Amino acid sequence: MDDDYMDDEDYVALEQYLDMGVIEVVGVDDNGELIFVINETAKDLAPELWQAHSEYVDNTLVKMYEKGLIDIEYNENLEATIHMSKEGYNFAKERGILPIEGLEDEES
């Protein structure tokens, strides 16, 4: 999170979410900023946070698709698989929508 964009209310909300255990600090990025993860307990304990997070991720994926940074493939059960270019991986990483581990970028 960028301190330039957080007001006192944001800090109070962040502290409350950390205390509730719905947000976790999982590391520090290359710029020295904390990396936060919203975990699935937010669905029940902080539904407004979970909803806002879900909308942010969905909107970012739509933007990525519109920019040609991802391809979406559906199987016979209509389950989606997302294929991401290196540029798409970087775009998603900059916006904080990638898991910390387990997602490798694809060379396209």
Secondary structure, 3 states (H helix, E strand, C coil): CCHHHCCHHHHHHHHHHHHHCCEEEEEECCCCCEEEEECCCHHHHCHHHHHHHHHHHHHHHHHHHHCCCEEEEECCCCCEEEEECHHHHHHHHHCCCCCCCCCCCCCC
